[in-house]
Amino acid sequence: MTTPSAPTATTPAARTAEVSRNTAETKIRVRVNLDGTGQAKLSTGIGFFDHMLEQIARHGMIDLEIEAQGDLHIDGHHTVEDVGITLGQAFAKAMGDKKGIRRYGHAYVPLDEALSRVVVDFSGRPGLEMHVPFKSGMIGTFDTQLAFEFFQGFVNHAFVTLHIDNLRGENAHHQCETVFKAFARALRAAVEADPRAAGIIPSTKGSL
């Protein structure tokens, strides 16, 4: 007589993705693990931008690999924007149908005198409201205008609604770092599995 085996827990599907983007201006490869431990392997050619991407990995608890080769002899615009696009595509791919996620996330993060708030909704509808009065146009070799281009590229391809507000700050480095850290914490909250909503799409429409 065969003894029935004990039931085993279902292992959640790995939420990972790898996406490449190759144009005449940039060559980019992004790999994400949304259920990682905050490990980062980054190479964009823009030191401060790598530092900001590391904040996304560490504070979002997302394993993140980004290799980018861009036309930095012109400026950093294409590289930063295309990293945002490719990262957004990787998130959308890794998220799948979004069943069981919390969907919404928000965070306030301070750094000395600076304070930023970020709110994200994995709504399926791209939209960005960003209000950051940077006190300097450059941080190292990073043009602060490109922070907007990064987030615009991300929301357009991850299909999220994103609100970013720097509430106060006098140092541009601190302003930008609080934005990226708050973004990371908001992402972490939004993509986390909600044990009370396992297998459920968090929308009355039934899809996101």
N, C-alpha and C positions, 0 to 999 in steps of 0.2 A: 504494500500500500504506500503510495507516494504522499509524503507529508507536504502540505502546501507551504511554500516559502513565505517568510514574513514580508509584509509590505515595506518598501524602501521609499525614502523621501525622494521627490523629484528634484533633480539638479537644475537650477535655473540656467537658461541658455546664456552663454557668454555674450556680454554686450561689448563687442569689440568691432573695430572696422579699420580698414586701411584704404586710403584714397590718394591718388596721384593726380597732379595737374601740371601739364606741360604746355607752355605757350612760347611765343617768340621772346617774351619778357622774363619769364620765370620757369623754373622746374622745381616742383614741390612734392614732397611725400609726407603724409600725415598718418600716424597710427594712434588710435585711442583705445583705452580700456576703461569704460565708465565705472567699473567696480574694482579699480586698482588700489594702490597704496600710496599714490602721489609721486611715483618715480618719473623723472623727466630726462630726455635725451634730446637736446635742442641745438640746432645750428642754422641760424638765419643770416649770419653775417652782420647783424646789428646787435651789439652787446646789450643795450638796455632793453630791446625788444625780447631777447632771450630771457632776460631777468623777469620781465612781465609774464611771459608764457610759463616760466617756472612757477610763478605764483598760482596760475590756473591749475597746474598739476598738483602742487603741494597742498593748497588749501581747498581744492575741489576733490581731493583724493581720487584723481584721475591719472592713470599712467599715460604719458604723452610722449610721442616721438615725432619730431618735426625736422626735416632736412629741406632747406630752401636755398636755391641758387638763383639770384635775381640780378637785374641790371643796376647794381648799386653804384656803378660809375655815373649813372644819371641821378638817381636819388633812391630813397627807400620806399617810395610810394607803391610801386607794383609789387614788391616783395611783401610788404605788410598787408596790403589789401588782399593779395592772393592767398596768403596764409590764412586770413580770416575766412575767405571763401572755402578753402579746402578743409579747414577745421570744421566749419559749419556742415559741409557735406559729410564728413566723417561722423559727426554727432547724429545727423539725421539717419545715416545708415545704421549706426550702432543702436539707436533708440528703437528701431523697428516700429511696431504698431503702437507703442507707448502704453501697453496694458500694464496696470499695476503701479505706475509711477505716481509720485505726488503732484506732478505737473507744475506747481507754482513754487517759487523760492524767492527769498529776499534776505538781504544782509546789510548791516551797517558795519563799516570797518574804519577805525581811527589809525592814524600814524602821526604821533606828536600833535601838531596843530591842525592837521588835515583830517577831514571826515567825509566819507562817501557812502551813498546808499544805492544799492542795485536791486531791482526787482525783475524777475524773469518769469515768463509763462510760455510753456511749450504748447502753444496754442494751435500750431499749424498755419499761423498767419504772421508773416514777417512784418515787424514794425520796430523802429528805434526812435526813442526820445533820449537825447544825450545833452546834458547841460554841465559842462566842465570849463570854467573860466581859467584856463591855464595861465600861470603867472610868468611863464617863459615859453618861447617858441621852440626851443631845443632842449633836450635832456641828453647830454653826450652827443651821439650822432643820430638820435631819434627825434624826428620832427613831431611835436605834440599834436599837430593836425591829423597825423596818421592814426592816432587812437580811434578817432571817429571812423576812418576808413576800415580799420580792422573790425570794429563791432558791426558796421554796416554790412560788410561782407559776410560776417558770421550769421547775423539774423536773417539775411536774404536766403541763405542756403541751409540753415538749421531750422528755418520756419518757426522762429520764436518771436515773441513780443518782449522787448527789453527796454527798461527805463533806467537811466544812469544819471545820478545827480551828485556832483561834488558840493557838499553843503558848506564847507569852509576849507581854507588852506592858503598858505603863503609860499610854499615851496613846491615847484612843479613836480619834482621827483616824488614827493610825498603825496601830492594830489593824484598822480597817475598810479602810484602803487596802491593807494587805498581803493581806487576804482577797480583795478584788476583783482585785488584780493576779495573785495566785496562781490565781484562777478563770479569768482571761483566758489565762494561760499553759497551764493544764490544758486549756482548750477548744481552744486552738491545736494542741496535741499530738494531741488526740483526733480532731479533724475533718480533720487533714492526710491527704492521699492517701498510701497505702503502696505504693510501686512494686512490691513483691514480691507484693502481693495485689490487683492491678488486676482489677476486675470480680468480686471475690469478697466475699461478705457475711461479715464477721468473726464468725461464730458456727457452731457445729456443728449448730445447729437449721436453718440455712439461711435464717433471717429474723431481723430485729430490729425 
